[in-house]
């Protein structure tokens, strides 16, 4: 009897041991229950793909100033290199031997304008007379039934005359303005033999050619822009009109702008031994400013502390895990999630958050011509994208979703924008659905799964709420199904 019992015990142990080995062995072909350690709830993020390059600050415009070498000669400059000038500032003075002929020409032109002004006054008087006549009487047309008043025709005539008077008044104002200008020029000639050249724009004097070679002076505008170059590969991802921003150690704030020009020809003569460089220009915003226009990283509106498996226990009705347990206790590794809070967002090179209302050129944030800056161009952006980590995607085409009933479902997906390990899911996943973080842990689909027991999350109250038989059953299932 004892020998028979020993044989049965040994056979049982052998059977159990064999099943354990076959189940746990790495290369075993025995179908096993999925052992899921981590999962994450799909949230939404603003994904922004950027291109980073370098640039230099240059003036938005340059205005060359020329000198006509009239007989008489140049006299002196009134400004020097680096001076700030306003529109109307005298730049230089010169003399001319042709002042008398110039004066006669100006007086002749002014006399012609005086005659034109007299003629316009006479035309206005005639029109005003016609207007008064048309308003005081009306035309009558005889008919077999008496006379009728053509009031509509009279009104049309009155409106036409009023329009003509308005046009003549505008022309008179223009002629009077020209006469005043001629009078000022004639007065300047009469006061001396010197002539001056005034600036037509505001800015700074960049250069002066004291040898009087044209242009004898160059004025640059105070408004800056940024210039740089793209390599051939970068031309495929950028285009005019894209948003950009500028950063530098010399700047207090990030400056927003727009790519306004991309040259279609290289900066230098093409050479087989080096890559061609294609110039670009960025126009900076001129109003307002904000320090928080851009933040590093992709922002999510979901909590990175997603549910992490809180037990391997199954329910009485067949092992389904309640959806509430998944949402409250699902797991997610740091590599699979992006923090929502600004302090937790990782510093990634190619991901930015752009706030076009806050990133502008501030008046108290001066930018120096010639300074080198870092340029970031927003090449693509998706708002409120449903995302997962790239590690959660299996074979680049599908993911494993945990259903509210605790089953594992294989889901085909369509991917969109990918930035720093975060992938937009265009089709196949909705916000709030739970995704397995490590697809390699899935052994079987459409069935229950088990998850590690987290002792630290257990409490006495949770045991008191369950029946002892249910507890033993759940513990047994947790061991045996592995």
ChimeraX attribute file (.defattr): number of C-alpha atoms within 10 A of each C-alpha:
attribute: neighborCount
match mode: 1-to-1
recipient: residues
	/A:1	6
	/A:2	7
	/A:3	8
	/A:4	9
	/A:5	10
	/A:6	11
	/A:7	12
	/A:8	12
	/A:9	12
	/A:10	12
	/A:11	12
	/A:12	12
	/A:13	12
	/A:14	12
	/A:15	12
	/A:16	12
	/A:17	12
	/A:18	12
	/A:19	13
	/A:20	13
	/A:21	12
	/A:22	16
	/A:23	18
	/A:24	13
	/A:25	11
	/A:26	8
	/A:27	8
	/A:28	11
	/A:29	9
	/A:30	11
	/A:31	10
	/A:32	16
	/A:33	19
	/A:34	20
	/A:35	19
	/A:36	23
	/A:37	22
	/A:38	24
	/A:39	28
	/A:40	32
	/A:41	29
	/A:42	22
	/A:43	23
	/A:44	20
	/A:45	23
	/A:46	21
	/A:47	29
	/A:48	23
	/A:49	21
	/A:50	23
	/A:51	17
	/A:52	14
	/A:53	15
	/A:54	16
	/A:55	22
	/A:56	18
	/A:57	20
	/A:58	22
	/A:59	19
	/A:60	18
	/A:61	13
	/A:62	16
	/A:63	18
	/A:64	13
	/A:65	17
	/A:66	14
	/A:67	15
	/A:68	10
	/A:69	13
	/A:70	12
	/A:71	11
	/A:72	14
	/A:73	13
	/A:74	18
	/A:75	13
	/A:76	13
	/A:77	16
	/A:78	13
	/A:79	16
	/A:80	14
	/A:81	14
	/A:82	14
	/A:83	11
	/A:84	17
	/A:85	21
	/A:86	13
	/A:87	11
	/A:88	12
	/A:89	17
	/A:90	16
	/A:91	18
	/A:92	18
	/A:93	16
	/A:94	19
	/A:95	19
	/A:96	16
	/A:97	12
	/A:98	12
	/A:99	19
	/A:100	13
	/A:101	10
	/A:102	15
	/A:103	18
	/A:104	12
	/A:105	13
	/A:106	17
	/A:107	17
	/A:108	13
	/A:109	14
	/A:110	20
	/A:111	14
	/A:112	12
	/A:113	17
	/A:114	16
	/A:115	10
	/A:116	15
	/A:117	19
	/A:118	11
	/A:119	12
	/A:120	18
	/A:121	13
	/A:122	11
	/A:123	15
	/A:124	19
	/A:125	12
	/A:126	12
	/A:127	18
	/A:128	15
	/A:129	12
	/A:130	15
	/A:131	18
	/A:132	11
	/A:133	12
	/A:134	17
	/A:135	12
	/A:136	7
	/A:137	11
	/A:138	16
	/A:139	12
	/A:140	12
	/A:141	10
	/A:142	9
	/A:143	8
	/A:144	5
	/A:145	6
	/A:146	8
	/A:147	11
	/A:148	12
	/A:149	13
	/A:150	12
	/A:151	12
	/A:152	10
	/A:153	12
	/A:154	15
	/A:155	14
	/A:156	12
	/A:157	14
	/A:158	18
	/A:159	12
	/A:160	11
	/A:161	18
	/A:162	16
	/A:163	12
	/A:164	14
	/A:165	20
	/A:166	12
	/A:167	11
	/A:168	17
	/A:169	15
	/A:170	10
	/A:171	15
	/A:172	18
	/A:173	12
	/A:174	12
	/A:175	18
	/A:176	15
	/A:177	12
	/A:178	15
	/A:179	19
	/A:180	12
	/A:181	13
	/A:182	20
	/A:183	15
	/A:184	12
	/A:185	15
	/A:186	19
	/A:187	12
	/A:188	15
	/A:189	17
	/A:190	13
	/A:191	8
	/A:192	10
	/A:193	15
	/A:194	16
	/A:195	17
	/A:196	17
	/A:197	17
	/A:198	17
	/A:199	18
	/A:200	15
	/A:201	15
	/A:202	18
	/A:203	23
	/A:204	20
	/A:205	21
	/A:206	18
	/A:207	16
	/A:208	20
	/A:209	12
	/A:210	10
	/A:211	7
	/A:212	14
	/A:213	12
	/A:214	14
	/A:215	14
	/A:216	15
	/A:217	24
	/A:218	19
	/A:219	26
	/A:220	23
	/A:221	19
	/A:222	17
	/A:223	17
	/A:224	22
	/A:225	22
	/A:226	27
	/A:227	23
	/A:228	20
	/A:229	21
	/A:230	20
	/A:231	14
	/A:232	13
	/A:233	10
	/A:234	15
	/A:235	15
	/A:236	8
	/A:237	13
	/A:238	18
	/A:239	16
	/A:240	14
	/A:241	13
	/A:242	15
	/A:243	20
	/A:244	24
	/A:245	28
	/A:246	25
	/A:247	17
	/A:248	15
	/A:249	9
	/A:250	13
	/A:251	14
	/A:252	15
	/A:253	22
	/A:254	23
	/A:255	28
	/A:256	31
	/A:257	27
	/A:258	20
	/A:259	22
	/A:260	16
	/A:261	15
	/A:262	20
	/A:263	15
	/A:264	10
	/A:265	12
	/A:266	16
	/A:267	14
	/A:268	10
	/A:269	8
	/A:270	12
	/A:271	8
	/A:272	6
	/A:273	6
	/A:274	7
	/A:275	13
	/A:276	19
	/A:277	20
	/A:278	19
	/A:279	19
	/A:280	20
	/A:281	23
	/A:282	29
	/A:283	19
	/A:284	23
	/A:285	19
	/A:286	15
	/A:287	11
	/A:288	14
	/A:289	21
	/A:290	19
	/A:291	14
	/A:292	13
	/A:293	20
	/A:294	19
	/A:295	17
	/A:296	16
	/A:297	25
	/A:298	25
	/A:299	24
	/A:300	22
	/A:301	14
	/A:302	19
	/A:303	15
	/A:304	21
	/A:305	19
	/A:306	23
	/A:307	21
	/A:308	24
	/A:309	24
	/A:310	22
	/A:311	21
	/A:312	21
	/A:313	23
	/A:314	22
	/A:315	13
	/A:316	12
	/A:317	6
	/A:318	8
	/A:319	19
	/A:320	18
	/A:321	22
	/A:322	14
	/A:323	15
	/A:324	12
	/A:325	16
	/A:326	25
	/A:327	20
	/A:328	14
	/A:329	20
	/A:330	25
	/A:331	24
	/A:332	23
	/A:333	16
	/A:334	9
	/A:335	12
	/A:336	19
	/A:337	24
	/A:338	26
	/A:339	19
	/A:340	18
	/A:341	13
	/A:342	12
	/A:343	7
	/A:344	12
	/A:345	16
	/A:346	16
	/A:347	12
	/A:348	12
	/A:349	15
	/A:350	18
	/A:351	25
	/A:352	25
	/A:353	20
	/A:354	22
	/A:355	14
	/A:356	15
	/A:357	11
	/A:358	18
	/A:359	26
	/A:360	24
	/A:361	23
	/A:362	20
	/A:363	11
	/A:364	10
	/A:365	14
	/A:366	13
	/A:367	21
	/A:368	15
	/A:369	16
	/A:370	13
	/A:371	13
	/A:372	20
	/A:373	22
	/A:374	17
	/A:375	24
	/A:376	23
	/A:377	25
	/A:378	23
	/A:379	15
	/A:380	15
	/A:381	18
	/A:382	14
	/A:383	10
	/A:384	16
	/A:385	21
	/A:386	24
	/A:387	28
	/A:388	27
	/A:389	21
	/A:390	18
	/A:391	18
	/A:392	23
	/A:393	22
	/A:394	16
	/A:395	9
	/A:396	13
	/A:397	11
	/A:398	17
	/A:399	24
	/A:400	24
	/A:401	25
	/A:402	25
	/A:403	18
	/A:404	17
	/A:405	15
	/A:406	21
	/A:407	18
	/A:408	24
	/A:409	18
	/A:410	16
	/A:411	16
	/A:412	16
	/A:413	16
	/A:414	13
	/A:415	17
	/A:416	15
	/A:417	17
	/A:418	18
	/A:419	22
	/A:420	17
	/A:421	14
	/A:422	22
	/A:423	22
	/A:424	24
	/A:425	21
	/A:426	15
	/A:427	13
	/A:428	12
	/A:429	21
	/A:430	16
	/A:431	15
	/A:432	14
	/A:433	16
	/A:434	26
	/A:435	28
	/A:436	26
	/A:437	29
	/A:438	20
	/A:439	21
	/A:440	13
	/A:441	15
	/A:442	18
	/A:443	15
	/A:444	17
	/A:445	16
	/A:446	12
	/A:447	15
	/A:448	19
	/A:449	29
	/A:450	23
	/A:451	19
	/A:452	16
	/A:453	16
	/A:454	12
	/A:455	9
	/A:456	7
	/A:457	10
	/A:458	12
	/A:459	9
	/A:460	7
	/A:461	8
	/A:462	9
	/A:463	11
	/A:464	9
	/A:465	8
	/A:466	10
	/A:467	9
	/A:468	11
	/A:469	10
	/A:470	14
	/A:471	16
	/A:472	12
	/A:473	14
	/A:474	18
	/A:475	15
	/A:476	12
	/A:477	16
	/A:478	19
	/A:479	10
	/A:480	9
	/A:481	13
	/A:482	15
